[in-house]
Amino acid sequence: MDGEFADDVRTHGWSLANVYDHNPPFQYTIGLMHTCGHPEFIVFGLEADNAHALISGLVQEIRAGRSFAEPGVQVIRLGDDEHRVGFRRVHATQHELYLGFAMGFLTSIGRMGELDAMQVFWPDDRGKFPFDVGCDLEVYQFQPRLDIGLTPRELRQWRRQWE
């Protein structure tokens, strides 16, 4: 699998990992740090086609000179529509739980430990994001907050399940 990601990065400048066996499912980029000098993206709770369209749109914007490397809310254009999208930096303690292939890719090119990633959030019907007070509970539950660090105990528990 790692070789496929590396081939995609060489050919297209980035690749997308689809994790369907997680609840909620999520997708994340591999290679943006290498080819665009931009943090990777991770998004939860969208259908695969919608997640790909969103991330592809973000990559097009980056290639046009825009950056999404800072937390906040920005408006992006996808096709004929504009969408509000939220961004938060993924805490380093969350990397190994959710961004393994991106970590592996960076390690394979001699950049071990350099991973930087932004979580992409979509709003509820009222325009509230999971980091806003009053966000719809279902939308909140579909988008775990990776900007919040894990405690050492939580990390140990996660690691034990994979031993």
Sequence and secondary structure as in RCSB ss.txt:
>XXXX:A:sequence
MDGEFADDVRTHGWSLANVYDHNPPFQYTIGLMHTCGHPEFIVFGLEADNAHALISGLVQEIRAGRSFAEPGVQV
IRLGDDEHRVGFRRVHATQHELYLGFAMGFLTSIGRMGELDAMQVFWPDDRGKFPFDVGCDLEVYQFQPRLDIGL
TPRELRQWRRQWE
>XXXX:A:secstr
 HHHHHHHHHHHS EEEEE SSSS EEEEESHHHHHS  EEEEESS HHHHHHHHHHHHHHHHTT    SSEEEE
EEETTEEEEEEEEE  GGGHHHH HHHHHHHHHTT TT   EEEEE   TTS  TTSTT  HHHHHTS  TTS  
 HHHHHHHHHHT 
